[in-house]
Amino acid sequence: MTTIREKGYHHWDGQLIEKRCTFWPITRTGIKLAFQRKYFKFLFASSFFPAVVYAVGIYVSERLEDFKFMAQGAERTIQVNPGFFKSYLSQDFLFFMIILLMALGGAGLISDDFRHKAVQLYFARPITKLDYLLGKAGVVVFFVGLLTLVPGLLLLVIKLLFSGSFKFFLQYPWLILSIIFYSLFLMIFFTSFVLLLSSLSKNRRYVSVLIFAVYFLSDITQGIFNVIFRSPYSALFSIKSNLKQVAAAFFLEKLPYAYPWYLSFLVLIIFCLLSYVVIKRKVRGVEVIR
Amino acid sequence: MSVELKNIHFSYGKVKALNGVSLTLNEGATGLLGPNGAGKSTLLKIMLGFLVPDEGEGRVLGYDLRTEQKFIRQQVGYMPEDECFIPGMDAVTFTAYLGELSGMPRQEAMKRAHEVLFYVGLGESRYRLVDTYSAGMKQRLKLAQALVHDPKLLFLDEPTSNLDPTGRQEILELIGEVASTKNISVLLCSHILADIEAVCDQVVIINKGEIAANGRIQDLKMIDYRLYELKIKGELETFRKELEAAGCRVEETEDRLVKVYTPPDFNHLEIFRVAARNKLQVRQFVRSQTSLEDLFAKVVGVD
């Protein structure tokens, strides 16, 4: 039976615990807040559209006999091989949807805390800067993972289920690792990208615009350099092209641009490292100007 | 003993913010006073572990300032001066969230959040988005988040700013109750001297990065000086100069009331003698009750 207590302040009789994943409440709250944003649920659901189409593609490719009357020549166009998975994970629409979702649900991750001076509330708690950043990064990782890693692995499972044998798996045993590692690479890149831009302004609207602007301006820059120099290396200026180049390397496919893949990989990794340095400098419990 | 600091130095580049601050805070409520830029906020931030001192050492609730900041923050509640919140959350989720970040289990944090919100007077509006709160409600919410994990020590930075007189009174009563009957030490940083006088029994006055006064308010008010209020007819200037030469401080208020702060061993008859020499009429002479404001003005040296 609950004790009836006097009105007023009462001590809490529990015990504070040292949590192993201190960042988890931050991630969980960030995800919850993202879903509260207008249109986010609709956009999030829409971003699974390519995954559904690819799943149907796998089904059709395995049941070509049944669909012969309506899908003539499908055996040439729908070939489920590593390239099929690469094309899912590096398609323009998927990148666009990730950018769109992050502009809507991820832009305020750090900028809102700056604007409403909430950073000091976090750091007045027993959490470190790393916990805070991991918590915020977890939100981006969650959404990017749901759009890349989860559908990638599910498509592989669907392929195995519909083919009814492990032949495909034995033919490409490294494919599962390619899906996992490329998805992880995308998660790391997009996390750095979104958190960097979110830490640059106190206004989430500016950050949303910045997310789009940087992504598309990098493409435009590639186009301009390509017109001037006619060199494949101009792709190094584009986020999308670099991601596609790295994807081709991860899935052992033909490179879309005629230069070594590791250059694109290096560009993206350097971007991530620089982002980390900038974010670490920007996120402080207090403003200290020395 | 809640806080013990020894010879703390801290600089922002070439600007010395704290210069050899040594301080001991006991249980109960302590006021932290000082003019703008005196180093109050820096001192609070050092005690919370936001800033690491350049020199010196200290312990908060027995934990080392430099190496055990995590434990300090677990046991300390901090109510910042700024209006800070997380947009898109209702008050109960916000408070529970911060409780959880302090190390409370999720369910317990939620239960406790309801309790403290009722305690600070936000019980009825606890499901409203914090974005829609008035400035006064946000102030109460900040107090709730500072109390949610049941801290042993509370750092309150300007807790009554943005509050109307009734709200201010209520918050001061809450703080007073917490400090006096609930075994929670409170360090109250405020510009409103009346707030400190109402809640605290100790005061620390900090000026230009150094401790200017520290002790029980009653003792400080008694020992340091005496205050006489006079109404005088005649030219004040030479009277003022003579008294200042004798070690007193003379102030004139807008309604021409002359306040004379004298050293404790000063013979008050000397004031009459100086007035007579300057051919002034003393029309009123009262030994006044010194206030914290007077003490503050004296040690900080501002009018």
Interface residues (C-beta under 8 A of the other chain):
Chain A: G8 Y9 H10 H11 W12 G14 L16 I17 E18 K19 T22 P25 I26 T29 L33 Q36 G108 D112 D113 H116 K117 A118 Q120 L121 Y122 F123 A124 R125 P126 I127 T128 G285 V286 V288 I289 R290
Chain B: Y12 G13 K45 L48 F50 L51 K70 F71 R73 Q74 V76 Y78 P80 D82 E83 C84 F85 I86 P87 G88 M89 Y97 L98 E100 L101 S102 G103 M104 P105 R106 E108 R112 E115 V116 Y119 Q145 L147 H149 D150 L174 E177 V178 K182 N183
